[in-house]
Amino acid sequence: MSRLVLTVAAFVSLTACSPEPEELLLKSKSLLEEGQYEQSIEYLDRAIEQQPEWSEAYNVRAVAYFEQQDFDKAIADFSQAIKLDSSSYKPYYNRGNAYQEQGDYQKAITDYTVAILKKPNIKDIYINRGVVFYVLNNYQRALEDFDFALKLEEDEPIVLLNRAKTQMALQNWEAAQQDLQKLTQKQSEDAEAFYLLGMAYLQTQQREESCVTWQKAQALGSEQAQQAISTYCN
């Protein structure tokens, strides 16, 4: 899954006895980047105490909670960020990610859709919404999102992989082959892509190509490819 959206400003050292909320926020972002989530939250608590109507501070604290996998607190803070300022797509997108982690897929779709309406050219939103549609077996809607993501960034590997899996779910084997061929050319050590390409070849009666492709996947450590070779190639 794509990273949460967080604009990170340059670090400013804290020198005053009573730092301003902006300084506290900058320090918290630096700590967040370093993976020091508890310390980041402490600075954000202080920033929010001084400036309780600050949407960005809630959004950043929610990201810290998300990284700790405390999704309930993350959702609460993302929701507060939205309540204070609903103009930005970021807390909607981020809250959608939290809902997705909780398996609350309909709420995730709703938030991703709002985020798209606010900022329609962010590739990651389409990727994540497409993943949710795929999980819900809504393959046609997933395909539409992956198609649009590829319009925003051509031949993005994660989108090629996701779209290929969706095409396979729809039994569009040749379309899946095309995506996987592009992907294996871009990422020559992607064992999963080679394995899936072999499966797509098999479905179009190209067994020799399947076996050659699975051998590449097996060499890259794919146990599934090893099983496929034993079943179809020996």
N, C-alpha and C positions, 0 to 999 in steps of 0.2 A: 504494500500500500504506500501511497505517496506521503511525503512528510507534511506535517501541519504547517499552515502558513503563519509565519512570524517574521516581522520585519525587525532586523537586529541592527541597532544603531552602534556607533563606535563607543567603546568603553570610556567612561569618564570617572576618574578616581574620586573618591569621597574624602573631602578634606575638611568640610565644615562640621561643627559640632552637631548641628541639626540639619542634615542634608535635605534638600528640596525633593519633592516627589519625583521630579524628572530624573534626578541623580539616582534615587532609589530604583527607579524603573530600569535605568541603564545598567546598574550593577546587577539587578535581578536577571536581565537578559544575558549578561556575560556569564553568570553562574549557570543559567539554563543551558547555554551552549556547552559548558563544561560538564554537564550532567549532574550538577550539584542542586538537585531539585528542592530539597528541604530548605537549604540556605536561600535559594531563589524565592521560595514562597515567603520566607521570613521578611525579606526586603519588600516584597509586594504587599504583605500585610501592613507594613508601616506606610507604604505609599498610599494604600487605599484608606488607611485610618486618617491620613492628612487630607486626602482628596477623594471622598467616597463616591463622587459622581463621575469618576474617570473610567470610561469604557475600556480603553486600551489596557489599563492595569488589570482589569478583570479578565480580559482575553488572554493576557500573558500568564496570569496565575492559573487560568484554566489549562493552558498548555502544559504547565508544570505538573498539575494534577494528572493530566492525560498521560504524561510520560511515566508517572508513578502507577499508572493503570487504576487510578481512583476516578472512574468514569462518572460516578454520581456527582462528585464535587466539581469535576470538569464541566459537566453539563449545566450545573447550577451557575457557575461563573460565566460560561458562554452565554447563558440565557440572560444574566444580569448585564453583560456587555451589550447584548442586543437591545435590551430594555432601555439602556442609557443612550445608545446610538445605533440605530438600525440601518444606517446608510452604508456601512461597510459589508462586503461579502465575507470577510475573514471569519467572524464568529459563527456565521451560518455554516460555512464549509467545515470549520473545525468541529462544531457541534454535530454535524452530520457524521464526521469520522468517529466521534464518541458513541453516537447512537449505533453506528455500524459495528463497533467493537462489542456493544452490548447485545447485538442481534435484533435491535429494534429497527428493522429495515425500512418500514414505511416512513417513520420519522426521519430516517437518514435521507431517503429519497426527497422528502419534502424540503429539508434544509439544503440539500445539494441543488434542487431546482430553484429555490430562492437565490442561492449564491450565483447560479448561472444567470438569472435575470438581472442581478446587480452587476455582474462582471462576466460577460458572455465569452471571453476569449482566454479563459484559464483552463489549460489542458487537464490539469490534475482533477478538477471537479468532474469532468466528463468521464475520466478513467474510473474514479471511485464510484460514481453513480452507475456506470456500466457494470462494475463488479457486483454491486448490489442487485441490479436487474438479473445478472447471470445467476447469482445465488438463488433468486426467486424463480428461476427457470423461465424468465421473460427474455428469451434469447434475442428476439427481434429488437426490443428496446435497447438491450445491451449492445447489439451490433451497431445501432444508430449512434450511440454514444462513442463507441470506439472508432467508428468512421469519422466522426467530427473531431475527435482528439487527434487523429492522423492528419486531418486537414490543417490543424494548428501546428503540428510538428511531424513532418513526414518521416515515416519509417522509424518511429520511436520504438525501441525494442519491447518494452513492457506492454505497449499497446498492440504491437504485432502478435505477441504471445497470447494476450487476452482475446484478441479478435480471432485468432486461429482456433482457440479452444471453443469460442462461440460458434464459429463456422462448423466445427466438428459436431457440436451439439445439434446443429441444424442439418447435419449430414451434407453440408456443402464441401465435399472433400477436396475438390480442385482449388477452390478459393482458400481453404486452409493450407493446402500445399504451397500456394503462392506466398502467403504470409510467412510460413515456416522456412521456406527457401530463402527469403530475404533475411529473416532473423538469423539463420545459421551462417549466412554470408557475413553478417555484421558481428555475430558472436560465435566464433568457431569452437568455443569450449562450453557451449550450453547443452548439457546432456539431455535435459528435458525436451528442448526444442528438437533435437535429433530423434529422440524416441517418438515424439508426437508426429514428426514428419514421416517416420517409418510406418506408423499406424495409418496415416492418411494415404500413403502409397498403397498399403495393403487393401484399403477399401476401394481403390480404383484398379485392382488387379495388377499392380506393379510389384510383384513379390520380390523380384531380384533387387529392385531399388530399395525395398523395405529392408531386406537383409543387410545390404551394404550400409544403409543409414543406421540401422540398429547396431552394427558393429562399431561404428563411430561413437554412438551413444554408450555402448558397453565400455569402450576404451576410456570414456570420460567418467565412468563409475556408475552408470545407470543399471540398477538391478532389474528394473522393469524391462529394459532392452535385452538383458541376458535371458530372462524368462521368455520373451517374445522370440528370440533366436532359437531357443530350445523347442518352442512350440511350432514355429512356422518354417524354420530354415534348415533344420538338421534332418 
